[in-house]
């Protein structure tokens, strides 16, 4: 059974492929990376939750506030924070270590949630970076930005 309520066509395709492909168990695992805002609540279906509220917040930069983490100026701002590189290094390492362990336990789906205050800037950037990292390692990845449109700008 596949919950398609939040899937776009690309995500549905990946979910179906994960059931019928001949990949190794860890590669067949469907991984959803969700960005969210803590002020809107933690995603209830998250298996792993990471808090990135300690990174520099673009919300407090007037020229960046209207944009979200999918835009180059916000991404660049977050990636320039001196804490971002060590964070992503450790996050990627932990996630890459954990995936085969979940696959060995027979999990078909893994949801990794990355949260910041509002879910529009930092969590979006880090979620996109994590998804890119996992896709480059041939994992099936769906990215959702749950709260990107929530709240005032």
Secondary structure, DSSP 8 states (H G I E B T S, - for coil): ----TT--HHHHHHHHHHHH----HHHHSEEEEEEEEGGG---TT-SEEEE-TTS--GGGSHHHHTS-TTSHHHHHHHHHSHHHHHHHHHHHHHHHHHHHHHHHTT-SEEEEEEEESSSSSHHHHHHHHHHHHHHTTT-EEEEEETTTT-S--
